[in-house]
Amino acid sequence: MTLPPIPPDHANDAQTFAARRAPVRVAVVDDHPMVAEGIEAILDSFPDIEVVGTYGSGPEIIEALPSVQPDVILLDLNMPGMSGLTACEILLENAPDLKILILSMHDSAEYISTALDHGAQGYVLKDVPTDEIKRAIDAVMAGLRYLCTGAQGSLAPQRTPSHLTNREQTILLQLAQGKSNKDVALALDISVRTVETHRKNIKTKLGISSTAGLTRYAMEHGVLQGTGRGF
């Protein structure tokens, strides 16, 4: 279950929490050393944050986890060998109370929602101001989900399935079952061109760029199980 985003009228809750606790132990995981070192330098400027290490891959932080025991991990999504999503799942299996903040250059709804579904407590774009990274850490440590402004805007279209028409919902189900455009056209007695148009509109409305993303969306919302959840 995804935690609710930080409400505007509780914007100071995370700051109040931060003032009452010991320094937060933070690990930074990014395969670009200059990026990791730059984030470390930023975080070192805050007295209530202790950077316990920087790592270049998922396996590195997984191996180091028992010894460094971070409270929060800033985790890049795209790394060679093991993706950030896989690393996120393994880390949380080994340390369920761990807070993971995805720090990424990707702002698409599919990236963001998938990261949250894999257990990340927050998503921050790499071009955010310095103080926003700090706010994100404070928020997740206070038990809140944190999405930076850019992430919130990108995520919104995917989380509003009511924007799909009845015909689009039907076609989504067909596509999620692995049917081709031609198969869908035959099943619904419409042209292949019409299916292609609906398919394009569905992807645009949901902020999804791939067929695999459509299938995952359908599974997450109970469409494939026939529950109708999300519609």
Beta strands, then each sheet from edge to edge (+ up, - down):
strand 1: 24-29
strand 2: 49-55
strand 3: 72-75
strand 4: 99-104
strand 5: 122-125
strand 6: 146-147
sheet 1: 2+ 1+ 3+ 4+ 5+ 6+
end
